[in-house]
Amino acid sequence: MGALPNHHIGLASAQPQIPMKSGGDLHRSRDPAAGAISLFDGMQFQITRSIQAGQEIFISYGSQYFEGHQGYNNMTTLSQFLQSDKIVKSFFKRYDLQQVNDVELQDAWNFERAEFVPESLLDLLPTDINKLMEVYRMGSALFNVPNAIRSPAWLQENGRCLDNIAVKQSTVQGAGRGAFATRSIKTGEIITTSPVLQHNRQYMSMYVFEGGTTNQSQVVEKTKQLIFNYMYGHKKSNLMLWPIAPAVNAINHNTGDKVNAKIQWTTFPHHMADWLNKTTDEVLAIFKSGLILDYVATKDIAFGEEIFIDYGPDFDKAWKDYVKIWRPDHDAQNYRSSWHFISNEEIIRTRNEEPYPDNILVYCSIPQNRWFKEAERVKTPFGEALVWIKNDPDMYLTSFENSKTM
């Protein structure tokens, strides 16, 4: 499902599973691309409740996700949905619907709703008795999301098929995984469609404090975040676009006759075409997705054929130049990723125990309501940060906007 599912605590019907690790069969001792791709073949989701045909699939982002987000302070909780359902079931259980007419039932509900239903649940439970019967049949969560179930006709007109490609080992040596057609696709047909999330290039940088202090002159950019390798953008622009549909990030680069697809802005009605007239700063200031890309076949593609697009001459030259100078690290044969330690060590080591390799970073995610106040304000190349020292120059806590990482 990629990153497409929305959050709904009362309708969450899938939950993520620990993804399968493969690393595209690349190793740092022999493959220049090792370390530049995700270790995982994609997050898998397990269905946790029955889903009707045409029903939207929701997941739960967790309660901490919305801490500090404006407009999300009064979100309905799971306990409120469950309590509402309990009230409705109890109400109808007390009456024989064959013996009580609609007027008597409406009067009884009016009294109970006014006298016994908590104020926090009034928005979930309708006043009309016929609508309350719908709540009884489908539950308060589904009742309060009227478009959660769409007809096949609506999906055919407004949806896009996302299962035309599947991820397998690429046919390109050293490329890791690739995307392959699951059916024959004609020239000009849409292979798949993906919304994109806009990101600021500056926030993709990873910085370190050199020398054990937090002076501005010692804040140094070390590298880019891994996700940066899965984004599209112009080298002179801060606007980066990350496709979030299933499998699209496995579509590899190629050139010449091997290229069989291209990307273009969609004609899909949900695409915010007016954003294309905005400045990059204006687009980056919008905290929701709105731009959508189509992946279009530029020639006939056979079932099982790998999909390739041209990343552009700048990428092609940069990659070839990098391959020419690439040499494995001296200890690359013994390299172990963070996944190795996550899988094999239940308890995180302390600083007094055997140290982790240099490529391992141990961090703690801290809820916003427990944010430490003992922080020093530090200027960095991309804005002001809060740095928490607390008697240890190697322990620091940085905050850029709402991000909290130690």
N, C-alpha and C positions, 0 to 999 in steps of 0.2 A: 504493500500500500504506500510505500515511500513515506513522505511526511504529510500526506493528504488528510488523514483523519482529524476531525475536529473533536473538541472536548465536550462531553456532557456527562456529568456525574451520575445522572439517573438513567441514562440510556447506554452507558458504556457496555459494549458487546464484544470487545476484543482487548487482549492485553499482550504487550510485547514479551517475547521470549528471548533468552540469551542467544544472540546470533551465532551462526556457525562461522568459525574462523578458517580462513584459507590463505589469505595474503596473495591470492592469485598465483600460487606456486612460485613466488619470487623469493630469492634469498639475497641478503646483502653482500654475500661473498662473490656473487656472479652477475647480479642483475642491476643495472643502473637505476631502474625504476623502483626497486625495492625501497620502501619508506615513503614513496610519493603517492601510494594508493592506500585505501582503507584495508585493514586486515580482514574485514568481514564481508561475507557475501550478501549482507542485507539483513535488517531486522525482520524476524518472523513474528507473526501475530497468531494467537490462539483464540478461537471464538469461545466466549464464556456464557453465552445465552443464545437462544434461538433467534434467528433473524429472518424476517419475511422478505420475499422477493421484492426488490425495489426499495428496501429500507436502508437508510444511511447508516454507515458503520461509524460508531463513535468510540473513542478511548477516553480514559481519564488521565489528564496531565498531572494530577496530584494537587493537593491544596496549596502547597508552597509555590506553585507556578504563578499564582495570581497575587501573591503578596507584593504590595507596592505598585500594582497596576491600577491606574486610575479607571474608575467605572466598574470595577469588579469587587467592590467592598461588600455588596449585599447579594452575592450569588447564592442561589438555592443550594442547600446541602443535600446529601443523600438521605440523611435522617428525616429531613422535611418531606421529601418525596415518599419515603416509607411510612411516615406518620400519616400523611394525607391518604394514602391507599388504605391504611388500617381504619381510618375514620369512615371512609366510604363503604368499605366492606362491612363494617359493624352496623352502619346505618341501614343498609339494604337487608342485612340478615334479620333485623328486627321486624321487618314487614313482609307479609305475604302479598306479593305483587299481583296475585290473581284476585285478591279480595279488596285491595285498596286502589281507589281511582287516582288519576294523575293530580287532581286538585288537592286531595287529602295528602298525598305524598309530597307535593310541593309545599304545602303549609308546614308539614312536619320538618322538611329540610330547612325552610326559612327559619324556623324556631331554633333548630339545632345549630345551624350555621351562625346565627346571631349570638347564641348563648354559650356555645361550647367549643366552637372551632377557634384555635389560637389565631391571633391577628397575623402572625407570621406565615400562616397557611392560607389565608383568604384568597390571595392571588392565584393559588394553585387549584382551588375548588370553585367551580362555577356556581352561580345562583340558580340557574335553570335546571330543573330536575332531569330533563331529557339529556342535557349535556353531562350531568352528573352520572347518568347511566353509561355514557361513553367512557368516563373516567373509570367506572366500575369494570368495564369490559377490557380496557387497554392499559389502565394505570395512569397515574397523574403525570408521570414524566413524558410518556408518549403523547398524551392528550395536549400537553402544553407546547409541543413542537409539531404543529399541524402539517408541515411539509416533510416530516421525517420519512414518510413512505411515498414513493413516486410510482406512477404507472409505467409499464413497459413502453407505452407510446411516448410519454414525457421523456423518459430516458433516451429513447431513440432519437428524439428531436433535439434535446438539450445536453446529452452526455457525449462522451468520447470513449472509444474502446482503448483500454490500456494494456491489453494482454497480447499485443502483436509481437512483442519482443520478450526474450528470456535471457538470463545471464548464464554464460558458460565460459570455459577457458578459451581465451582469444586465439585466433589462428596466427596472430602476430607474435613472433618470438620476443619474450621479455615484456609483453604488454600486460600480462596478468589476465584479468577477466575481460570479456567482451559481450556485446548484445547481439542476439541472433533472432532472425525472423521466425515466428511460430506458424506462419502461413505465407502463401505467395502474395506479393504486393506489387501492384502495377505502377509504372512511372506516373508521378503526379499525385498518387494516393498518399493520404496521411498515415504515417507509420504509427505515431503516437503523439500525444499532446502533454505538455507539462507546464503548470504554473511555475513561476520563478519567485524566489524571495530576494529582495534587494538588501545588499550589505555594503558597508563602507570598507573600502580597501585598507584604510588606516587601521581599522580594528582587527584586521587579519594578521597583523604583525605580532610577534612574540618577543618580549623584551626581557633582559636580565640586568641585574644590578651587579656591576663589577667592582671588586675591591672591598666588598663587605659593608659599604655605606650606601646611603640613598641620595647622594648629591646628583643634581641634574646631569652633570657632565659624565656620570658613570652609568646612566641608563642607556643601554645599547640594544639595538634590534638584533636578535639572534637568528630568527627564521620566520617563516609564515606558518599559520595554522594549516593542518592537513586539508581542511575543507576548502581552502583556497584553490587547490588543484581541481576542484569540481565546479568551478565558477566560470562564467563568461564575462568578459569586460574588455574595454579598450585600455591600453597600457598607460594612457595619459589621463584616465578618468578614475575617480574614487568609487564610482558606481560599479558594483559587481553583482551579477545575477546568478543565483544558485537554483537549478532545476530540482524539483522535489518529487516528481512522479516516479513510479517504480521503474527500475532498470535503465533509465535514460543516462545516468552517470556512468554506465558501463560502455557507452558508445565511444569507440576509440577513434583516434586520428589516423588518416591516411591521405595519400595524394594521388593525382592522376586518375587512371581508369579504375582504380580500386574504390574510389569514393562513389557511394551509391545513394547518399542522402544529404539533405541540407536542413538548416534551421531557418525559420522565418516567423514573423509575428503572425499569430493566428487571426482568423476571421470569426472565431468563436465569440458569441455575444457577451460572454462574461469577461472578456479581455478589456481592460481599461485603456482603450486606445488613446484617450485624451492625455494620459500620463506621458505619452511620447512627446508632447509639446511642453512638458515641464522641464525645469533645470534639474540637474542631477541632485543638487542639494534638496530640492523640493520633493523628489522621489524618495530620497533617503529619509526624509522627515515623516514619511507615511509608514505607520507600523502595522501594515497588513499586506497581503499579497494582492496583486491586481493585474500584473503582466503575465501573458501566457505565450508560450512558444509551440509551434508545430514542427515536427520532424517529418519531412516530406521526401518520398522516394524520387531520386533523380534518374533512375533507370529501373527496369524490372528486377525485382529481388525474389529469388527462389526461396522456398521453404528451407529453413536450416542455414541460410546464408548469413554471414556476419554483416552487421550494419556499420558503415564508416561515414564519418563526416570529415571535412577539412577544417582543422582548427585555425588555419591561417599561416601565412609565410613566416610571421614573427615566431610563432610557436615552433614551427618546423625547423627553422634555423637554430633557435635556442636549444632545442632538444638534441639536434645533431652535434652542435658544438659541445654540449655537456657530455655526450657519450664519448667524444674523442678524448676528453681530459679525465673522465671518471676513472677512479681507482678505488677498490674496496678498502675500508679501514683495516688497520693492521690486525685487529682482533675480530673481524667481521664473521669469521667462521663460528665463533662462539657467541654471536649476538643472540640475545633473548629479549623478546618484546614484553611490554607491560602485561599482555594477555597471558604470558607464561606464568607470571607471578600471581595474577588474579586467579588463575586456574589451580595453582599448586600451593598457594600459601593463604590460609584463612586469616592469619593474624599479621597485620602490617608491622614491619620491623621498626624499632626505634633507632635513634642515632647512635646508641651505644652498642648496637648489634652489628652484624656484618652489613656493610653498606650496599645499597643497590647500585647497579651500573649507572654510568653517567646519563644514559638515555632515559632513565626512569624518574618521573616527577611524582611525588606523593602530595596529594592536595586534599583539602577538606572543604566541603560545600556547607556554608553556614546560612541558616534561614535569616531572612532580613530582620525579623524581630529579635534576633540574638546578636545583631551586628555589634562588634566591639567598638568602643568609643575612644580607646587609647590609640589614636592614629595620628600620624604626621602627614601633613599635606605636602606633596611633592609634584613638581612640574615635570612632565614627560614630553616627548616629541609629539604625542597625540592628545594632550590635555592634562588636566590635573588628576592626580591619583591620591588615594589614602593608603599609607603604608604603616603596617603594624609591626613594631620591632619587639617590644616586650622582652628585654634582657637577652636577646639572641639575634645577632646580625644576619643569621641565615633564615630566620623565620619572619616572613613579611606577608601582609594581607593587603591586596590591592583592590581598589574599587574604581571602575570606570563606568559611569552612569549607574545602572542597577546590577552590574556584575560583581560577584563576590567570590574571590578565589584565594586560597592560601597555599 
